[in-house]
Amino acid sequence: MPLTLYVPARTTLHQLHPVTKLGLLGAFIVAAFVVDRPLLVLPLGCAIGGLLWLGHGGGNVRRLRVMFVLVFIFTL
């Protein structure tokens, strides 16, 4: 059983510089908090889903699905 969520892969997303990835993460976080209307958050969610698909992050999402559901329930 792995103790980390890192999965080595040879994708374009994995080959980006770490500072670039942190900048993109920051941009996603700022955009999520700045947008007030739920309909405008939909493209952001699609972009995050696309990046998860490109980075082969489905396994991590499956492992953390209970946490995601609990966070969603407690923020309602």
N, C-alpha and C positions, 0 to 999 in steps of 0.2 A: 504494500500500500504506500503510494508516494506521500511525502509530507508537504510537498509544495504543489502549486498549481501550474508551474512552468512545464510546458510540453515543447521540446525542441522540434522545430520544423524548418523547412527550407522555402518559406514563402517570402514574397516581397515585403510584407508587413513585418516579418521577423528580422529582415535585413536592414530596416530603417535605423538611423542613429537613435540612441536612447533619449536624447534631448528632444528630438522631433516627436517621438511617441509621447513624451510627457507634455509637450506643447499641445498636441492634438487632444490628449486627455483633459487638459485644462480648458481648452476651447469647448469641448463637449460639456463640461461641468458648468462653465459660465453660461453657455447657451441654454442649458436646461433650467437654470435659475432665473434668467432674464426673461424668457418667454412666459407669458401669462395664460395664453389661450391653449387648451389641450390640442386643438387641431394643428397648431403650428409646431407642436412637439413631435407629431407623427413622423415628419421627415428625419428628425434627429434620431428617433428610435429606429427607423429603417436604416439610417447610416450606421448606427452602432451594430445592428443585426448583420449588415453587410460586412462590416469589419470583423465581426465574430466568425462569420462564414469563411472569409478570406484567410483568417488566422487559424482556422481549424480549432476554434474554441468551444465547440459543442460539448465536448466531454466535461469541460470545467463548468459549463452552464448546467449540465445534468447533475453533476456532483453537488452544486450549490442551489438546486431548484427549491428545496425546502426553505432555505434562507430568503430567497427572492420572494416566495409566496408570503412568508411571514412579514417581511418588510412592507410588501404591498398591502396586506391586511391591516397592519398597525398604522399605516399612514392614511387610511380612509377616514 
